[in-house]
């Protein structure tokens, strides 16, 4: 995250991402540190972050682990300090007492983390 990124929050204060300036245009960046628009005006960048929200974080993702291969994961933390994902084998990440494997990823999240449906 660069110092010139402008934080964008929803009304309850939850961070939805950032907006960064490129010349006279802006690019919306989600909480994973990924650009989600091309160069747009300020209002479109804000609207894109608002529409995206945080719901996408609750979905299952695929992570290409260098040790375990491709696994399903859930995002459990996302901040400029890093992204933490937890392996999720058919809901096991939420099961009480289940053995879970976490992976700490850099910010922005690498391409090895992708939507998995």
Backbone torsions as a table, in degrees:
resi	resn	phi	psi	omega
1	UNK	NA	130.0	178.5
2	UNK	-88.7	154.1	-178.7
3	UNK	-62.9	-21.9	-177.6
4	UNK	-89.8	3.8	174.8
5	UNK	-71.7	135.7	-179.0
6	UNK	-103.5	119.8	-177.6
7	UNK	-65.7	140.0	176.9
8	UNK	-123.3	124.6	-178.1
9	UNK	-121.7	154.3	173.5
10	UNK	-83.5	176.8	-172.9
11	UNK	-57.9	-32.7	-179.1
12	UNK	-82.8	3.5	176.5
13	UNK	94.7	-7.4	-180.0
14	UNK	-70.1	130.4	179.9
15	UNK	-71.3	129.0	177.0
16	UNK	-101.3	-16.4	-178.7
17	UNK	150.9	-153.1	-176.9
18	UNK	-138.3	162.4	172.4
19	UNK	-124.7	129.0	179.0
20	UNK	-119.4	144.8	-176.9
21	UNK	-88.9	136.9	174.9
22	UNK	-132.0	103.1	-173.8
23	UNK	63.2	-120.8	178.3
24	UNK	-104.0	7.7	180.0
25	UNK	-112.4	178.6	-175.9
26	UNK	-136.7	152.9	176.3
27	UNK	-125.8	129.2	176.1
28	UNK	-82.5	136.4	-179.3
29	UNK	-125.0	125.6	-177.7
30	UNK	-78.9	179.7	-176.0
31	UNK	-68.9	-11.3	174.0
32	UNK	-88.3	-2.3	179.9
33	UNK	85.1	14.6	-177.5
34	UNK	-101.2	137.7	176.8
35	UNK	-68.6	130.0	-179.0
36	UNK	-116.9	0.4	171.3
37	UNK	-136.0	164.7	165.6
38	UNK	-84.9	-156.9	178.1
39	UNK	-76.3	119.0	-177.3
40	UNK	-135.3	176.0	175.0
41	UNK	-79.9	168.5	-174.8
42	UNK	-56.8	-47.4	-176.5
43	UNK	-60.6	-42.6	179.0
44	UNK	-65.1	-37.3	177.3
45	UNK	-62.9	-45.5	177.9
46	UNK	-61.9	-47.1	-178.5
47	UNK	-62.5	-38.6	179.7
48	UNK	-63.6	-44.2	177.9
49	UNK	-65.0	-41.9	179.2
50	UNK	-62.1	-44.4	-179.3
51	UNK	-67.2	-38.4	-179.9
52	UNK	-67.7	-41.1	179.6
53	UNK	60.1	-149.7	180.0
54	UNK	-118.2	-3.4	-176.9
55	UNK	-57.3	-30.9	-178.8
56	UNK	-63.0	-22.2	179.6
57	UNK	-69.6	-25.2	-176.4
58	UNK	-79.9	-11.0	-178.4
59	UNK	-76.8	165.2	173.7
60	UNK	-77.6	142.4	-179.6
61	UNK	-123.2	163.5	171.8
62	UNK	-106.7	138.5	176.7
63	UNK	-129.9	128.6	177.6
64	UNK	-89.2	92.0	-179.8
65	UNK	-77.6	132.4	179.0
66	UNK	-66.2	-18.7	-178.0
67	UNK	-101.3	-42.0	-171.0
68	UNK	-105.5	-1.6	-177.5
69	UNK	81.2	-160.2	-178.2
70	UNK	-80.7	125.1	-178.7
71	UNK	-132.1	153.3	171.8
72	UNK	-78.3	139.8	179.1
73	UNK	-140.0	165.3	169.5
74	UNK	-120.6	144.1	177.0
75	UNK	-81.6	124.6	-179.7
76	UNK	-108.7	-21.4	175.8
77	UNK	-149.2	142.4	175.2
78	UNK	-148.0	117.4	178.3
79	UNK	-156.7	171.2	176.8
80	UNK	-61.7	-15.0	176.9
81	UNK	-78.0	-18.9	179.2
82	UNK	149.1	174.8	-179.4
83	UNK	-122.6	128.4	177.4
84	UNK	-111.9	130.9	176.1
85	UNK	-121.0	152.4	-179.9
86	UNK	-123.3	129.8	178.3
87	UNK	-58.0	140.3	-176.0
88	UNK	-135.9	95.7	178.6
89	UNK	-95.1	91.3	179.3
90	UNK	56.9	49.0	175.3
91	UNK	88.8	1.1	-177.1
92	UNK	-62.5	-24.7	-179.3
93	UNK	-63.6	-25.4	-178.0
94	UNK	-98.6	-8.8	-176.2
95	UNK	-75.5	132.1	179.2
96	UNK	-63.1	131.9	177.3
97	UNK	79.9	-0.4	-179.6
98	UNK	-72.3	142.0	174.0
99	UNK	-75.1	126.3	-177.9
100	UNK	-122.4	153.2	177.5
101	UNK	-117.5	119.5	176.9
102	UNK	-98.2	152.5	175.3
103	UNK	-130.9	126.4	177.0
104	UNK	-95.7	122.4	-176.2
105	UNK	-114.7	158.2	177.5
106	UNK	-74.9	168.7	172.4
107	UNK	-114.7	131.5	-4.7
108	UNK	-63.8	154.4	-179.6
109	UNK	-59.7	137.5	-178.7
110	UNK	-73.2	166.1	179.0
111	UNK	-66.3	-14.3	177.7
112	UNK	-71.1	-8.7	173.1
113	UNK	-108.1	119.6	-176.6
114	UNK	-145.5	156.5	178.6
115	UNK	-55.1	137.7	-175.7
116	UNK	-123.4	-6.2	176.8
117	UNK	57.8	NA	NA
